[in-house]
Amino acid sequence: MTLKAEIETLPAGDRVLRRGKGLLKVLVTLLAIFAFAAWIALGVVLYADVGRDLRLAAALAAAISTEALFWSVAALLGVSVLEARKAIWRRITGFLAR
């Protein structure tokens, strides 16, 4: 069964979600490539011992691209990932609060 046949058998509301997931997968792939490149660039910048401004820009690019990747993967996987992250932070902060 092809994807097109599967989409045609779904109710109208689910069709939009299925097609949107494909776009989200492409976005996640592009963000993963960009985040990987940003971290490599940060390593090169730190190794090359360049100025503070360039180091800061490379670190910000790596951090922001990684955060964007995290949230887009969370959107792709669903809300359960976010709930699990909240539970992990509750355990960590609860453990440290003792």
C-alpha positions in Angstrom: 0.0 0.0 0.0 1.4 3.4 -1.0 1.4 6.5 1.2 -1.0 8.1 -1.2 -3.5 5.2 -0.8 -3.1 5.4 2.9 -3.8 9.1 3.0 -6.8 8.8 0.8 -8.4 6.2 3.2 -7.9 8.5 6.2 -10.6 10.9 7.4 -10.1 14.5 6.2 -8.6 15.8 9.4 -6.0 13.1 9.6 -4.9 13.6 6.0 -3.7 17.1 6.8 -1.8 15.8 9.8 -0.2 13.0 7.8 1.0 15.4 5.1 2.2 17.9 7.7 4.3 15.2 9.3 6.2 14.8 6.0 7.0 18.5 6.0 8.1 18.3 9.6 10.4 15.4 8.9 12.1 17.4 6.2 12.4 20.3 8.6 13.9 18.1 11.3 16.4 16.7 8.8 17.5 20.2 7.7 17.7 21.4 11.3 19.8 18.3 12.2 22.2 19.1 9.4 22.4 22.7 10.4 22.9 21.9 14.1 25.6 19.4 13.2 27.4 22.0 11.0 27.0 24.6 13.7 28.7 22.4 16.3 31.5 21.6 13.9 31.9 25.3 13.2 32.1 26.0 16.9 34.8 23.4 17.3 36.8 24.9 14.5 36.4 28.4 15.9 37.5 27.3 19.3 40.4 25.4 17.9 41.5 28.3 15.7 41.5 30.6 18.7 39.7 33.5 17.0 38.2 36.6 18.6 35.6 36.7 21.3 32.9 38.0 19.0 33.2 35.1 16.5 33.4 32.6 19.4 30.2 34.0 20.8 28.4 34.0 17.5 29.4 30.4 16.8 28.3 29.3 20.3 24.9 31.1 19.9 24.4 29.5 16.5 25.1 26.0 17.9 22.9 26.6 20.9 19.9 28.0 19.0 20.1 25.4 16.2 20.2 22.6 18.8 17.2 24.1 20.6 15.3 24.4 17.4 16.2 20.8 16.5 15.0 19.6 20.0 11.6 21.3 19.7 11.0 20.3 16.2 11.7 16.6 17.1 9.4 17.0 20.1 6.7 18.3 17.7 7.3 15.4 15.4 7.1 12.8 18.2 4.3 14.4 20.0 3.4 15.8 23.5 4.6 12.7 25.3 8.2 13.7 24.9 7.5 17.1 26.5 5.7 15.4 29.4 8.6 13.0 29.9 11.0 15.9 30.0 8.9 17.7 32.6 8.9 14.5 34.7 12.7 14.2 34.4 13.2 17.8 35.5 10.8 17.2 38.5 12.8 14.2 39.6 16.1 16.1 39.2 15.0 19.2 41.0 13.2 17.1 43.7 16.3 15.1 44.3 18.4 18.2 44.6 15.9 19.9 46.9 16.3 17.2 49.6 
